[in-house]
Amino acid sequence: MTINDVEYLSELFVKVTDQMIIQNIHQWNYTYPKQVHILQDIKNESGFVWVENGIIAACISLDTNQDSQYTQIRWHSDEHLALVIHRLAVHPDFQGLGISKKLCHFAEFYAHKMGINCIRLDAYSENKISNQLYLALGYKQADGFCYFHGNDVPFYCYDKIIGK
């Protein structure tokens, strides 16, 4: 992810949000994610893009920043250091091609490269596709919920222990 990608990624997030709203999934709104999040990912070198046929098809942010709500979750691993998946988004034109799965595999590779053996994330409970994906990839639902973006609907929390 580079500064040259900011405008396109901002549009990608809007299109993904539009698509989720059409599907009655109110995971994100137009206040999140925003350009400021993309710029922060670039600054922290935590943002990555997936390119298909020369076009950015998806993005993901990977870092060790855990939301304060994560302290209330009963995780499967008591590791304090975990790689956290944020803002995984696939452009609607590229959905259904397995890109989310590939990005999750990349996250595992990246965690291994960093010497981290635990990955954590949260997923909107009413987004059946993302929840099914994480379970199929071996993530386990932790005990507890998070609430983000003014939502009354919970976000499930998942973790996966990977080999070092």
Secondary structure by P-SEA (a helix, b strand, c coil): ccccaaaaaaaaaaaaaaaaaaacccccccccccaaaaaaaaaaccbbbbbcccccccccccccccccccccccccccccbbbbbccccccccccccaaaaaaaaaaaaaaaaacccbbbbcccccaaaaaaaaaaacccccccccccccccbbbbbbbbbbcc
